[in-house]
């Protein structure tokens, strides 16, 4: 498990920002393809990362993070 994922699971705000930097564009692409609207997709991304941060302690660090976010 990577250091950033360990810190993410622990609820570290800096780790959440790093996870966003690494995966935010891909999450936006998924949201945009699902909604067809860039503004709505941006809202979906915001909600996705907020919920991910709140649920970080439930993430199984032996798994890949990206599919969990998507």
PDB file of N, CA, C and O in Angstrom:
ATOM      1  N   UNK A   1       0.852  -1.173   0.000  1.00  0.00           N
ATOM      2  CA  UNK A   1       0.000   0.000   0.000  1.00  0.00           C
ATOM      3  C   UNK A   1       0.900   1.239   0.000  1.00  0.00           C
ATOM      4  O   UNK A   1       1.918   1.275   0.691  1.00  0.00           O
ATOM      5  N   UNK A   2       0.525   2.229  -0.762  1.00  0.00           N
ATOM      6  CA  UNK A   2       1.354   3.427  -0.852  1.00  0.00           C
ATOM      7  C   UNK A   2       1.133   4.328   0.359  1.00  0.00           C
ATOM      8  O   UNK A   2       0.123   4.229   1.057  1.00  0.00           O
ATOM      9  N   UNK A   3       2.094   5.198   0.584  1.00  0.00           N
ATOM     10  CA  UNK A   3       2.024   6.140   1.693  1.00  0.00           C
ATOM     11  C   UNK A   3       0.793   7.038   1.584  1.00  0.00           C
ATOM     12  O   UNK A   3       0.120   7.290   2.583  1.00  0.00           O
ATOM     13  N   UNK A   4       0.499   7.516   0.392  1.00  0.00           N
ATOM     14  CA  UNK A   4      -0.644   8.417   0.234  1.00  0.00           C
ATOM     15  C   UNK A   4      -1.954   7.685   0.539  1.00  0.00           C
ATOM     16  O   UNK A   4      -2.870   8.286   1.102  1.00  0.00           O
ATOM     17  N   UNK A   5      -2.062   6.421   0.183  1.00  0.00           N
ATOM     18  CA  UNK A   5      -3.274   5.657   0.487  1.00  0.00           C
ATOM     19  C   UNK A   5      -3.371   5.424   1.992  1.00  0.00           C
ATOM     20  O   UNK A   5      -4.456   5.531   2.563  1.00  0.00           O
ATOM     21  N   UNK A   6      -2.259   5.110   2.637  1.00  0.00           N
ATOM     22  CA  UNK A   6      -2.254   4.961   4.099  1.00  0.00           C
ATOM     23  C   UNK A   6      -2.755   6.245   4.769  1.00  0.00           C
ATOM     24  O   UNK A   6      -3.591   6.206   5.672  1.00  0.00           O
ATOM     25  N   UNK A   7      -2.229   7.371   4.310  1.00  0.00           N
ATOM     26  CA  UNK A   7      -2.622   8.654   4.893  1.00  0.00           C
ATOM     27  C   UNK A   7      -4.075   8.993   4.560  1.00  0.00           C
ATOM     28  O   UNK A   7      -4.780   9.586   5.376  1.00  0.00           O
ATOM     29  N   UNK A   8      -4.520   8.615   3.356  1.00  0.00           N
ATOM     30  CA  UNK A   8      -5.914   8.814   2.967  1.00  0.00           C
ATOM     31  C   UNK A   8      -6.831   8.047   3.913  1.00  0.00           C
ATOM     32  O   UNK A   8      -7.806   8.600   4.423  1.00  0.00           O
ATOM     33  N   UNK A   9      -6.521   6.782   4.144  1.00  0.00           N
ATOM     34  CA  UNK A   9      -7.332   5.950   5.034  1.00  0.00           C
ATOM     35  C   UNK A   9      -7.378   6.545   6.434  1.00  0.00           C
ATOM     36  O   UNK A   9      -8.395   6.454   7.122  1.00  0.00           O
ATOM     37  N   UNK A  10      -6.272   7.156   6.852  1.00  0.00           N
ATOM     38  CA  UNK A  10      -6.205   7.784   8.174  1.00  0.00           C
ATOM     39  C   UNK A  10      -6.944   9.114   8.233  1.00  0.00           C
ATOM     40  O   UNK A  10      -7.089   9.696   9.308  1.00  0.00           O
ATOM     41  N   UNK A  11      -7.415   9.605   7.076  1.00  0.00           N
ATOM     42  CA  UNK A  11      -8.177  10.854   7.048  1.00  0.00           C
ATOM     43  C   UNK A  11      -7.347  12.106   6.882  1.00  0.00           C
ATOM     44  O   UNK A  11      -7.822  13.208   7.159  1.00  0.00           O
ATOM     45  N   UNK A  12      -6.119  11.956   6.436  1.00  0.00           N
ATOM     46  CA  UNK A  12      -5.218  13.100   6.241  1.00  0.00           C
ATOM     47  C   UNK A  12      -5.720  13.969   5.086  1.00  0.00           C
ATOM     48  O   UNK A  12      -5.853  13.490   3.959  1.00  0.00           O
ATOM     49  N   UNK A  13      -5.997  15.238   5.364  1.00  0.00           N
ATOM     50  CA  UNK A  13      -6.523  16.158   4.341  1.00  0.00           C
ATOM     51  C   UNK A  13      -5.545  16.348   3.188  1.00  0.00           C
ATOM     52  O   UNK A  13      -5.966  16.472   2.038  1.00  0.00           O
ATOM     53  N   UNK A  14      -4.245  16.373   3.477  1.00  0.00           N
ATOM     54  CA  UNK A  14      -3.259  16.511   2.401  1.00  0.00           C
ATOM     55  C   UNK A  14      -3.284  15.298   1.474  1.00  0.00           C
ATOM     56  O   UNK A  14      -3.095  15.436   0.266  1.00  0.00           O
ATOM     57  N   UNK A  15      -3.513  14.128   2.029  1.00  0.00           N
ATOM     58  CA  UNK A  15      -3.601  12.923   1.209  1.00  0.00           C
ATOM     59  C   UNK A  15      -4.830  12.970   0.306  1.00  0.00           C
ATOM     60  O   UNK A  15      -4.779  12.537  -0.845  1.00  0.00           O
ATOM     61  N   UNK A  16      -5.927  13.494   0.830  1.00  0.00           N
ATOM     62  CA  UNK A  16      -7.137  13.626   0.013  1.00  0.00           C
ATOM     63  C   UNK A  16      -6.863  14.553  -1.171  1.00  0.00           C
ATOM     64  O   UNK A  16      -7.291  14.277  -2.292  1.00  0.00           O
ATOM     65  N   UNK A  17      -6.156  15.642  -0.922  1.00  0.00           N
ATOM     66  CA  UNK A  17      -5.800  16.554  -2.017  1.00  0.00           C
ATOM     67  C   UNK A  17      -4.909  15.858  -3.047  1.00  0.00           C
ATOM     68  O   UNK A  17      -5.068  16.062  -4.251  1.00  0.00           O
ATOM     69  N   UNK A  18      -3.978  15.042  -2.573  1.00  0.00           N
ATOM     70  CA  UNK A  18      -3.099  14.306  -3.484  1.00  0.00           C
ATOM     71  C   UNK A  18      -3.900  13.279  -4.296  1.00  0.00           C
ATOM     72  O   UNK A  18      -3.679  13.126  -5.498  1.00  0.00           O
ATOM     73  N   UNK A  19      -4.818  12.586  -3.644  1.00  0.00           N
ATOM     74  CA  UNK A  19      -5.687  11.628  -4.344  1.00  0.00           C
ATOM     75  C   UNK A  19      -6.501  12.372  -5.408  1.00  0.00           C
ATOM     76  O   UNK A  19      -6.665  11.883  -6.526  1.00  0.00           O
ATOM     77  N   UNK A  20      -7.006  13.551  -5.053  1.00  0.00           N
ATOM     78  CA  UNK A  20      -7.745  14.362  -6.025  1.00  0.00           C
ATOM     79  C   UNK A  20      -6.848  14.729  -7.203  1.00  0.00           C
ATOM     80  O   UNK A  20      -7.262  14.623  -8.358  1.00  0.00           O
ATOM     81  N   UNK A  21      -5.630  15.156  -6.915  1.00  0.00           N
ATOM     82  CA  UNK A  21      -4.696  15.536  -7.982  1.00  0.00           C
ATOM     83  C   UNK A  21      -4.439  14.352  -8.911  1.00  0.00           C
ATOM     84  O   UNK A  21      -4.331  14.522 -10.126  1.00  0.00           O
ATOM     85  N   UNK A  22      -4.341  13.160  -8.341  1.00  0.00           N
ATOM     86  CA  UNK A  22      -4.047  11.962  -9.133  1.00  0.00           C
ATOM     87  C   UNK A  22      -5.257  11.437  -9.901  1.00  0.00           C
ATOM     88  O   UNK A  22      -5.105  10.914 -11.005  1.00  0.00           O
ATOM     89  N   UNK A  23      -6.449  11.568  -9.335  1.00  0.00           N
ATOM     90  CA  UNK A  23      -7.627  10.901  -9.903  1.00  0.00           C
ATOM     91  C   UNK A  23      -8.778  11.830 -10.287  1.00  0.00           C
ATOM     92  O   UNK A  23      -9.762  11.381 -10.874  1.00  0.00           O
ATOM     93  N   UNK A  24      -8.668  13.105  -9.966  1.00  0.00           N
ATOM     94  CA  UNK A  24      -9.782  14.021 -10.204  1.00  0.00           C
ATOM     95  C   UNK A  24     -10.228  14.113 -11.655  1.00  0.00           C
ATOM     96  O   UNK A  24     -11.425  14.133 -11.941  1.00  0.00           O
ATOM     97  N   UNK A  25      -9.273  14.170 -12.566  1.00  0.00           N
ATOM     98  CA  UNK A  25      -9.644  14.279 -13.995  1.00  0.00           C
ATOM     99  C   UNK A  25     -10.361  13.035 -14.487  1.00  0.00           C
ATOM    100  O   UNK A  25     -11.319  13.126 -15.255  1.00  0.00           O
ATOM    101  N   UNK A  26      -9.898  11.873 -14.047  1.00  0.00           N
ATOM    102  CA  UNK A  26     -10.542  10.626 -14.469  1.00  0.00           C
ATOM    103  C   UNK A  26     -11.950  10.524 -13.886  1.00  0.00           C
ATOM    104  O   UNK A  26     -12.880  10.099 -14.572  1.00  0.00           O
ATOM    105  N   UNK A  27     -12.105  10.911 -12.628  1.00  0.00           N
ATOM    106  CA  UNK A  27     -13.437  10.899 -12.016  1.00  0.00           C
ATOM    107  C   UNK A  27     -14.342  11.885 -12.760  1.00  0.00           C
ATOM    108  O   UNK A  27     -15.514  11.592 -12.999  1.00  0.00           O
ATOM    109  N   UNK A  28     -13.804  13.045 -13.125  1.00  0.00           N
ATOM    110  CA  UNK A  28     -14.585  14.005 -13.896  1.00  0.00           C
ATOM    111  C   UNK A  28     -15.013  13.401 -15.232  1.00  0.00           C
ATOM    112  O   UNK A  28     -16.160  13.573 -15.645  1.00  0.00           O
ATOM    113  N   UNK A  29     -14.118  12.706 -15.905  1.00  0.00           N
ATOM    114  CA  UNK A  29     -14.449  12.087 -17.201  1.00  0.00           C
ATOM    115  C   UNK A  29     -15.581  11.079 -17.054  1.00  0.00           C
ATOM    116  O   UNK A  29     -16.494  11.038 -17.878  1.00  0.00           O
ATOM    117  N   UNK A  30     -15.519  10.273 -16.013  1.00  0.00           N
ATOM    118  CA  UNK A  30     -16.597   9.301 -15.770  1.00  0.00           C
ATOM    119  C   UNK A  30     -17.906  10.044 -15.500  1.00  0.00           C
ATOM    120  O   UNK A  30     -18.948   9.703 -16.059  1.00  0.00           O
ATOM    121  N   UNK A  31     -17.842  11.057 -14.643  1.00  0.00           N
ATOM    122  CA  UNK A  31     -19.052  11.819 -14.312  1.00  0.00           C
ATOM    123  C   UNK A  31     -19.615  12.534 -15.533  1.00  0.00           C
ATOM    124  O   UNK A  31     -20.831  12.587 -15.721  1.00  0.00           O
ATOM    125  N   UNK A  32     -18.737  13.078 -16.357  1.00  0.00           N
ATOM    126  CA  UNK A  32     -19.190  13.787 -17.561  1.00  0.00           C
ATOM    127  C   UNK A  32     -19.866  12.822 -18.531  1.00  0.00           C
ATOM    128  O   UNK A  32     -20.882  13.156 -19.141  1.00  0.00           O
ATOM    129  N   UNK A  33     -19.299  11.626 -18.670  1.00  0.00           N
ATOM    130  CA  UNK A  33     -19.903  10.657 -19.587  1.00  0.00           C
ATOM    131  C   UNK A  33     -21.253  10.174 -19.059  1.00  0.00           C
ATOM    132  O   UNK A  33     -22.133   9.812 -19.840  1.00  0.00           O
ATOM    133  N   UNK A  34     -21.416  10.169 -17.744  1.00  0.00           N
ATOM    134  CA  UNK A  34     -22.678   9.720 -17.155  1.00  0.00           C
ATOM    135  C   UNK A  34     -23.742  10.809 -17.172  1.00  0.00           C
ATOM    136  O   UNK A  34     -24.927  10.516 -17.330  1.00  0.00           O
ATOM    137  N   UNK A  35     -23.325  12.071 -17.008  1.00  0.00           N
ATOM    138  CA  UNK A  35     -24.307  13.154 -16.899  1.00  0.00           C
ATOM    139  C   UNK A  35     -24.491  13.931 -18.197  1.00  0.00           C
ATOM    140  O   UNK A  35     -25.556  14.498 -18.439  1.00  0.00           O
ATOM    141  N   UNK A  36     -23.451  13.957 -19.034  1.00  0.00           N
ATOM    142  CA  UNK A  36     -23.518  14.734 -20.262  1.00  0.00           C
ATOM    143  C   UNK A  36     -23.423  16.233 -20.042  1.00  0.00           C
ATOM    144  O   UNK A  36     -23.682  17.011 -20.960  1.00  0.00           O
ATOM    145  N   UNK A  37     -23.055  16.647 -18.840  1.00  0.00           N
ATOM    146  CA  UNK A  37     -23.039  18.063 -18.502  1.00  0.00           C
ATOM    147  C   UNK A  37     -21.803  18.357 -17.652  1.00  0.00           C
ATOM    148  O   UNK A  37     -21.614  17.745 -16.601  1.00  0.00           O
ATOM    149  N   UNK A  38     -20.965  19.287 -18.102  1.00  0.00           N
ATOM    150  CA  UNK A  38     -19.716  19.587 -17.405  1.00  0.00           C
ATOM    151  C   UNK A  38     -19.951  20.172 -16.019  1.00  0.00           C
ATOM    152  O   UNK A  38     -19.257  19.813 -15.069  1.00  0.00           O
ATOM    153  N   UNK A  39     -20.907  21.054 -15.899  1.00  0.00           N
ATOM    154  CA  UNK A  39     -21.175  21.673 -14.594  1.00  0.00           C
ATOM    155  C   UNK A  39     -21.686  20.647 -13.592  1.00  0.00           C
ATOM    156  O   UNK A  39     -21.252  20.623 -12.440  1.00  0.00           O
ATOM    157  N   UNK A  40     -22.596  19.812 -14.029  1.00  0.00           N
ATOM    158  CA  UNK A  40     -23.105  18.749 -13.158  1.00  0.00           C
ATOM    159  C   UNK A  40     -21.997  17.754 -12.822  1.00  0.00           C
ATOM    160  O   UNK A  40     -21.911  17.273 -11.693  1.00  0.00           O
ATOM    161  N   UNK A  41     -21.157  17.451 -13.797  1.00  0.00           N
ATOM    162  CA  UNK A  41     -20.036  16.538 -13.564  1.00  0.00           C
ATOM    163  C   UNK A  41     -19.081  17.101 -12.512  1.00  0.00           C
ATOM    164  O   UNK A  41     -18.569  16.350 -11.681  1.00  0.00           O
ATOM    165  N   UNK A  42     -18.838  18.397 -12.536  1.00  0.00           N
ATOM    166  CA  UNK A  42     -17.982  19.024 -11.526  1.00  0.00           C
ATOM    167  C   UNK A  42     -18.593  18.876 -10.133  1.00  0.00           C
ATOM    168  O   UNK A  42     -17.875  18.637  -9.162  1.00  0.00           O
ATOM    169  N   UNK A  43     -19.906  19.016 -10.034  1.00  0.00           N
ATOM    170  CA  UNK A  43     -20.586  18.801  -8.749  1.00  0.00           C
ATOM    171  C   UNK A  43     -20.445  17.356  -8.296  1.00  0.00           C
ATOM    172  O   UNK A  43     -20.235  17.084  -7.114  1.00  0.00           O
ATOM    173  N   UNK A  44     -20.562  16.435  -9.242  1.00  0.00           N
ATOM    174  CA  UNK A  44     -20.419  15.011  -8.931  1.00  0.00           C
ATOM    175  C   UNK A  44     -19.012  14.723  -8.406  1.00  0.00           C
ATOM    176  O   UNK A  44     -18.848  13.970  -7.446  1.00  0.00           O
ATOM    177  N   UNK A  45     -18.014  15.314  -9.027  1.00  0.00           N
ATOM    178  CA  UNK A  45     -16.628  15.122  -8.578  1.00  0.00           C
ATOM    179  C   UNK A  45     -16.470  15.632  -7.154  1.00  0.00           C
ATOM    180  O   UNK A  45     -15.877  14.954  -6.315  1.00  0.00           O
ATOM    181  N   UNK A  46     -16.991  16.810  -6.877  1.00  0.00           N
ATOM    182  CA  UNK A  46     -16.903  17.371  -5.533  1.00  0.00           C
ATOM    183  C   UNK A  46     -17.557  16.441  -4.519  1.00  0.00           C
ATOM    184  O   UNK A  46     -16.979  16.166  -3.467  1.00  0.00           O
ATOM    185  N   UNK A  47     -18.739  15.961  -4.820  1.00  0.00           N
ATOM    186  CA  UNK A  47     -19.440  15.053  -3.914  1.00  0.00           C
ATOM    187  C   UNK A  47     -18.709  13.719  -3.775  1.00  0.00           C
ATOM    188  O   UNK A  47     -18.668  13.139  -2.689  1.00  0.00           O
ATOM    189  N   UNK A  48     -18.141  13.241  -4.863  1.00  0.00           N
ATOM    190  CA  UNK A  48     -17.395  11.979  -4.833  1.00  0.00           C
ATOM    191  C   UNK A  48     -16.228  12.061  -3.865  1.00  0.00           C
ATOM    192  O   UNK A  48     -16.036  11.167  -3.041  1.00  0.00           O
ATOM    193  N   UNK A  49     -15.453  13.124  -3.959  1.00  0.00           N
ATOM    194  CA  UNK A  49     -14.282  13.241  -3.092  1.00  0.00           C
ATOM    195  C   UNK A  49     -14.662  13.560  -1.648  1.00  0.00           C
ATOM    196  O   UNK A  49     -13.965  13.139  -0.725  1.00  0.00           O
ATOM    197  N   UNK A  50     -15.734  14.282  -1.440  1.00  0.00           N
ATOM    198  CA  UNK A  50     -16.212  14.516  -0.083  1.00  0.00           C
ATOM    199  C   UNK A  50     -16.644  13.196   0.562  1.00  0.00           C
ATOM    200  O   UNK A  50     -16.276  12.900   1.699  1.00  0.00           O
ATOM    201  N   UNK A  51     -17.426  12.414  -0.175  1.00  0.00           N
ATOM    202  CA  UNK A  51     -17.873  11.119   0.352  1.00  0.00           C
ATOM    203  C   UNK A  51     -16.701  10.159   0.531  1.00  0.00           C
ATOM    204  O   UNK A  51     -16.667   9.389   1.491  1.00  0.00           O
ATOM    205  N   UNK A  52     -15.748  10.205  -0.384  1.00  0.00           N
ATOM    206  CA  UNK A  52     -14.568   9.345  -0.259  1.00  0.00           C
ATOM    207  C   UNK A  52     -13.795   9.683   1.002  1.00  0.00           C
ATOM    208  O   UNK A  52     -13.350   8.786   1.719  1.00  0.00           O
ATOM    209  N   UNK A  53     -13.631  10.977   1.281  1.00  0.00           N
ATOM    210  CA  UNK A  53     -12.906  11.389   2.478  1.00  0.00           C
ATOM    211  C   UNK A  53     -13.631  10.900   3.735  1.00  0.00           C
ATOM    212  O   UNK A  53     -13.006  10.400   4.671  1.00  0.00           O
ATOM    213  N   UNK A  54     -14.962  11.052   3.742  1.00  0.00           N
ATOM    214  CA  UNK A  54     -15.745  10.616   4.902  1.00  0.00           C
ATOM    215  C   UNK A  54     -15.704   9.103   5.085  1.00  0.00           C
ATOM    216  O   UNK A  54     -15.788   8.612   6.210  1.00  0.00           O
ATOM    217  N   UNK A  55     -15.575   8.363   3.988  1.00  0.00           N
ATOM    218  CA  UNK A  55     -15.585   6.902   4.043  1.00  0.00           C
ATOM    219  C   UNK A  55     -14.187   6.294   3.948  1.00  0.00           C
ATOM    220  O   UNK A  55     -14.048   5.075   3.843  1.00  0.00           O
ATOM    221  N   UNK A  56     -13.156   7.128   3.984  1.00  0.00           N
ATOM    222  CA  UNK A  56     -11.787   6.649   3.774  1.00  0.00           C
ATOM    223  C   UNK A  56     -11.402   5.509   4.703  1.00  0.00           C
ATOM    224  O   UNK A  56     -10.698   4.590   4.285  1.00  0.00           O
ATOM    225  N   UNK A  57     -11.842   5.547   5.938  1.00  0.00           N
ATOM    226  CA  UNK A  57     -11.480   4.509   6.909  1.00  0.00           C
ATOM    227  C   UNK A  57     -12.053   3.150   6.528  1.00  0.00           C
ATOM    228  O   UNK A  57     -11.589   2.125   7.027  1.00  0.00           O
ATOM    229  N   UNK A  58     -13.051   3.127   5.656  1.00  0.00           N
ATOM    230  CA  UNK A  58     -13.650   1.851   5.241  1.00  0.00           C
ATOM    231  C   UNK A  58     -12.956   1.247   4.028  1.00  0.00           C
ATOM    232  O   UNK A  58     -13.234   0.109   3.650  1.00  0.00           O
ATOM    233  N   UNK A  59     -12.044   2.017   3.413  1.00  0.00           N
ATOM    234  CA  UNK A  59     -11.370   1.526   2.204  1.00  0.00           C
ATOM    235  C   UNK A  59     -10.382   0.429   2.564  1.00  0.00           C
ATOM    236  O   UNK A  59      -9.599   0.572   3.504  1.00  0.00           O
ATOM    237  N   UNK A  60     -10.420  -0.663   1.818  1.00  0.00           N
ATOM    238  CA  UNK A  60      -9.479  -1.774   1.982  1.00  0.00           C
ATOM    239  C   UNK A  60      -8.218  -1.438   1.192  1.00  0.00           C
ATOM    240  O   UNK A  60      -8.209  -1.515  -0.037  1.00  0.00           O
ATOM    241  N   UNK A  61      -7.170  -1.072   1.891  1.00  0.00           N
ATOM    242  CA  UNK A  61      -5.934  -0.634   1.269  1.00  0.00           C
ATOM    243  C   UNK A  61      -5.231  -1.685   0.430  1.00  0.00           C
ATOM    244  O   UNK A  61      -4.264  -1.363  -0.261  1.00  0.00           O
ATOM    245  N   UNK A  62      -5.682  -2.925   0.467  1.00  0.00           N
ATOM    246  CA  UNK A  62      -5.093  -3.970  -0.382  1.00  0.00           C
ATOM    247  C   UNK A  62      -5.665  -3.909  -1.797  1.00  0.00           C
ATOM    248  O   UNK A  62      -5.164  -4.573  -2.705  1.00  0.00           O
ATOM    249  N   UNK A  63      -6.692  -3.128  -1.975  1.00  0.00           N
ATOM    250  CA  UNK A  63      -7.343  -3.009  -3.285  1.00  0.00           C
ATOM    251  C   UNK A  63      -6.858  -1.743  -3.981  1.00  0.00           C
ATOM    252  O   UNK A  63      -6.166  -0.914  -3.389  1.00  0.00           O
ATOM    253  N   UNK A  64      -7.234  -1.613  -5.241  1.00  0.00           N
ATOM    254  CA  UNK A  64      -6.915  -0.404  -6.019  1.00  0.00           C
ATOM    255  C   UNK A  64      -7.897   0.697  -5.627  1.00  0.00           C
ATOM    256  O   UNK A  64      -9.092   0.446  -5.472  1.00  0.00           O
ATOM    257  N   UNK A  65      -7.390   1.907  -5.471  1.00  0.00           N
ATOM    258  CA  UNK A  65      -8.221   3.032  -5.065  1.00  0.00           C
ATOM    259  C   UNK A  65      -9.097   3.551  -6.200  1.00  0.00           C
ATOM    260  O   UNK A  65     -10.253   3.909  -5.973  1.00  0.00           O
ATOM    261  N   UNK A  66      -8.566   3.596  -7.408  1.00  0.00           N
ATOM    262  CA  UNK A  66      -9.293   4.211  -8.524  1.00  0.00           C
ATOM    263  C   UNK A  66     -10.682   3.602  -8.747  1.00  0.00           C
ATOM    264  O   UNK A  66     -11.649   4.357  -8.849  1.00  0.00           O
ATOM    265  N   UNK A  67     -10.826   2.284  -8.828  1.00  0.00           N
ATOM    266  CA  UNK A  67     -12.179   1.740  -9.026  1.00  0.00           C
ATOM    267  C   UNK A  67     -13.135   2.084  -7.877  1.00  0.00           C
ATOM    268  O   UNK A  67     -14.332   2.272  -8.096  1.00  0.00           O
ATOM    269  N   UNK A  68     -12.613   2.164  -6.681  1.00  0.00           N
ATOM    270  CA  UNK A  68     -13.432   2.531  -5.522  1.00  0.00           C
ATOM    271  C   UNK A  68     -13.954   3.948  -5.689  1.00  0.00           C
ATOM    272  O   UNK A  68     -15.108   4.227  -5.364  1.00  0.00           O
ATOM    273  N   UNK A  69     -13.124   4.837  -6.187  1.00  0.00           N
ATOM    274  CA  UNK A  69     -13.561   6.214  -6.407  1.00  0.00           C
ATOM    275  C   UNK A  69     -14.566   6.293  -7.551  1.00  0.00           C
ATOM    276  O   UNK A  69     -15.566   7.004  -7.451  1.00  0.00           O
ATOM    277  N   UNK A  70     -14.312   5.581  -8.619  1.00  0.00           N
ATOM    278  CA  UNK A  70     -15.192   5.672  -9.794  1.00  0.00           C
ATOM    279  C   UNK A  70     -16.562   5.114  -9.479  1.00  0.00           C
ATOM    280  O   UNK A  70     -17.438   5.104 -10.344  1.00  0.00           O
TER     281      UNK A  70
END
